[in-house]
């Protein structure tokens, strides 16, 4: 199965996640960027890092994209998420601002 075509900013972000590259993961967000993980919101690098240490990069997460939809600055990736914290088909909606991820919202895929 081939990987769906992803905009470069989102591709680089997913590569950083799958490589467990915390520095690149955090650098993908602007200072006011945020993660909305099933209604729990983490804004700014410090809060995102705290969440990620337990549930994302620190949980050795890997996202395998299966479907991609691009609508303006919104990119939705549905794929298989595997980690030491949670597993399953998930929907990641990214709001892209230039070469950064302004927000990432995670829901059931």
Secondary structure, DSSP 8 states (H G I E B T S, - for coil): -------HHHHHHHHHHHTT-HHHHHHTS-TT-EEEETTEEEESHHHHHHHHHHHSTTTT-EEEEEEEEEETTEEEEEEEEE-SS-EEEEEEEEEEETTEEEEEEEEE-
